[in-house]
Amino acid sequence: MSLAAETRAAVRARPWLLRALRAGVVNYAAAAESLDVDGDTDSVATALRRFADDLPEPDATTRDVTVRMRSGVGLAGVDVEHGDSKASPETEAETLLSVGESAIVTADGSLTAIVVNGEVDPSALSTVVDRLAAENVVVDAAGVAGGELVVVVPRRDGANALRHVESALEAVPTS
């Protein structure tokens, strides 16, 4: 594999570096030193510059969505055979998100769900989760399917998470 190909592969293994290259905010020498590529730093930095020149400029779109907050959600088991949540029998719990045998349900819990309906997809989910991480908001669960995106955070972070999600969805990268 050529130095250029090896450098591109190393960058693709680090999506954050690929985004930074697209945005033009990379110190090429420092990035070259951080990559595990066989070659001297100057050659790897040159390969990074050339790769960055070939990348499309970042573009973002605003999503048409409705964002709402659901407090008091919790984790429950799911009856895999029937798809029912195993919340307490006296509560009629709605499942907001399920993976395997675990589900986030609208039962008495210590979590808050931010529920987004509309133009959502994995790119929107990635943007939202990255934004929450940048704001030091812990994400306990997240998923997207069928025009709905759900992010679950600790209850005390709910209001801030709601604002960050709305803000993140104003500029979802398209490339």
N, C-alpha and C positions, 0 to 999 in steps of 0.2 A: 504494500500500500504506500502511495506517495505521501510526502510530508503534508501536502495540502489536504489530501483525502483523510489522513489520520487526524489532522487538526479539526476538520469539519465534523468527523465522527465524534471526537472528544467534546466539541461544542454542543452537538445534538444530544449528547448524554447529560447535558446540563441546561435544561430549558431556560433557567434564569439568565444564563450567559447569552443564549441565543436572543432572548428578548432585549437584553442590554445592547448587543451588537446591532440589532435592528433600530434601536432608539439612538444609537451613536453616542453612548455614554460609557465607553469602555476605555480603560488604560490598557492598551494592547500589550505592553511589556509585562505589566503585572498579571494580566490574564494568561499570557504565554507561560509565565513562570508557574502558574497554578495548574496548568494542564499537564497530564502525564503523557507527553508526546516525545518520541525520540527525535531530537534535533536541538540545535542551539536556540536560545531564547529569541534572538533577532529574527531568525528564519520562521519560527512559529508565530511571532508577532506580525511578520509580513503576511503569512498565510491567513492570519485572523483579519488583517486589514482588507485583503482581497476578498475573503469570504463576506465580510460586512458590506463591501461595495456591491456584491451580487444579490444581497438580500433586499426584498421589497421594503419600502418604508412602512412603518407601523401606521395602521388606520384603525379607527374605532367607530362604533355605532352606539347610539342610544337605543335601549330596548323599550318597547311598549309593554309595560308590566303593571300589575297591581301588587303592592307589597303590604302584608299585614303581619301582626305579631300575635302568637298564641302562647300565653303564659300557662304555667302549671302542667306542662307535658312531662311524660316520664318514659322510662324504658320498660318494656314488657316482653314476655316470650310470645311466640306465634305458633299456633297449631298449624304446622306445615301442611298437613293433609287437607285441612278445611280453610286455611288462610285467615282464621279468626285470631284476634289478639287474646292473650291470657291475662287480661287486666282483672281487677277485682269484680266479682259477679254483680255487685250492686251498682256498678258504674257502666254506663253505655259509652265505651271508649271508641273514638274514631282513630284509625291507624293513619298517621301522617307519612310514615316512612318505614319500610321494612327491608331487611337484608338477612337472608338465611332465617334463623330462628329468633331473631331479635327485631323489635319494632319500637318506634317512637309513637306513643299514643296520647290522646287527650285525656289523661287521667291525672289524679293528684300526684304531681311530680315536681321536681326542683329545677326543671329546665324550661327554656323558652324556645319556641320554634318560630323562625322567620319564614313565612310561606309566601312564595312569589308565583303568581299566575300570569301567563302571557308568553311573550317571545323569549323563552329560555331554552338553553341547550348546554352541552358540556362546557363550551367556552364561557358562557355566563357563570356557570358553577365554579369553574376554575378562577375566574376573575373575582368572584365574591369571596371564595375561600382565601385567595391570596391577599385580598384587601383586609379581611378580618385578621389574618395572621400578622399583617403589617401593623395593625392597630392593637396587637396583643390581646385579641379576643379569642378565647379557646373555642374551638369547634368540636362539639361532642359527636355530631353525626351530620352528614350532608348527602343529598342526592338530587337527581333531576330525571324526570320522565314525563312524557305526555303533557307537556306544557305547564308543568309545575316543578318548582325548585323549592327544596326545604333545607334549611340550615338550622341546626339545633345548638344552642349555646347555654351557658349557665344563666339562671334567671336574672341575676344582678346585672348581666351584660346585655339584656334584651333590648332596651331602648337605644343604647349606643350601637348595637349590632344592626338594628333596623335602619338607622341613619347611614351607617357604612354600606349596607347592602344597597340601599337606594342610590347612594353616590356611586358605588362601583358599577351599577347597571347603566349609568349615564355614559360610560366609555368602555364598552367591551371590545377588546381587540378583534379585528376581523381576519388578520393574517397570522 
